[in-house]
Amino acid sequence: MYETVPALITPIIIIGGIISGFFTATEAAAVASLYTLLISMFFYKTLKLSDMPKILMDTLALSSLSLFALAAASALGELMSYYQLSTMAQDFFVNNVWAKWVFILIIIAFFLFVGTSW
């Protein structure tokens, strides 16, 4: 039972540090990651130093996927801003939609199309 206590301290470090104002959410994540690394290496002994290169490569691969998605979304936002797509959409809805329920139906159809076309 007492062997789970070090792992259960992790949420206390995160939430307690944020609520007390000792560190921000990002810093809390970094401190918790370092804490769990040390606990897994020295208390539980489930992680070896030789495992670190593979863990870091896996982490970099997963992080690069989300950063690529963020970069693509940013580029798409810039492109839509350049071509003033928001103004065109606004003009379309102001000129062609006469009731709220028609607007809702158009939005639902759009999301169905976008959600099923991939």
C-alpha positions in Angstrom: 0.0 0.0 0.0 2.8 2.5 0.9 4.5 1.9 -2.4 1.9 3.9 -4.2 2.4 7.0 -2.1 5.2 8.6 -4.2 3.2 8.3 -7.3 0.1 9.8 -5.6 2.2 12.9 -4.6 2.4 13.9 -8.3 -1.1 15.4 -8.5 -0.5 17.1 -5.2 2.6 18.7 -6.7 0.7 19.8 -9.8 -2.5 21.1 -8.3 -0.9 22.4 -5.1 1.9 24.3 -6.9 -0.6 25.9 -9.3 -3.1 26.9 -6.6 -0.5 28.2 -4.2 1.0 30.3 -7.0 4.4 28.7 -6.6 4.5 27.9 -10.4 2.4 28.1 -13.5 0.7 25.2 -15.2 3.6 24.7 -17.6 6.1 24.8 -14.8 4.0 22.4 -12.8 4.1 20.0 -15.8 7.9 20.2 -16.0 8.3 19.7 -12.2 5.9 16.8 -12.2 7.7 15.2 -15.2 11.0 15.6 -13.4 9.6 14.2 -10.2 8.1 11.1 -11.9 11.3 10.5 -13.8 13.3 10.5 -10.5 10.7 8.4 -8.7 10.6 5.8 -11.5 14.4 5.6 -11.7 15.3 5.6 -8.0 12.2 4.4 -6.1 10.4 2.0 -8.4 13.5 1.2 -10.4 11.4 0.5 -13.5 13.3 3.0 -15.7 17.0 2.7 -16.6 19.2 5.4 -18.0 19.7 3.3 -21.1 16.0 3.6 -21.8 16.1 7.4 -22.0 17.2 7.8 -25.7 14.2 5.7 -26.9 11.8 7.6 -24.6 13.1 10.9 -25.8 12.8 9.9 -29.4 9.2 8.7 -28.9 8.4 12.0 -27.1 9.9 14.1 -29.9 8.0 12.1 -32.5 4.7 12.7 -30.8 5.4 16.3 -30.1 6.4 17.0 -33.7 3.0 15.6 -34.8 1.1 18.1 -32.7 3.4 21.0 -33.6 3.0 20.2 -37.3 -0.8 20.3 -36.9 -0.5 23.6 -35.1 1.7 25.0 -37.9 -0.7 23.8 -40.6 -3.7 25.4 -38.7 -1.8 28.7 -38.4 -0.9 28.7 -42.1 -4.6 27.9 -43.0 -5.7 30.8 -40.7 -3.3 33.2 -42.4 -4.5 32.1 -45.8 -8.2 32.5 -44.9 -7.4 35.9 -43.5 -5.6 36.9 -46.6 -8.6 36.0 -48.8 -11.0 37.5 -46.3 -13.0 34.3 -46.0 -14.8 35.4 -42.9 -16.2 38.5 -44.7 -17.4 36.3 -47.5 -19.1 33.9 -45.1 -20.7 36.8 -43.3 -22.0 38.2 -46.5 -23.4 34.9 -47.6 -25.2 34.3 -44.3 -26.6 37.8 -44.1 -27.9 37.8 -47.7 -29.1 34.2 -48.1 -30.3 33.0 -44.7 -33.7 34.3 -43.7 -34.3 32.3 -40.5 -32.3 31.0 -37.6 -33.2 27.4 -38.2 -31.9 27.6 -41.8 -28.6 28.9 -40.4 -28.5 25.9 -38.0 -29.2 23.5 -40.8 -26.4 24.9 -42.9 -23.9 24.7 -40.1 -25.0 21.1 -39.3 -24.7 20.1 -42.9 -21.2 21.7 -43.1 -20.0 19.9 -40.0 -21.4 16.6 -41.3 -19.6 17.1 -44.6 -16.3 18.1 -43.0 -16.6 15.3 -40.4 -17.3 12.5 -42.9 -15.1 13.6 -45.8 -11.8 12.5 -44.2 
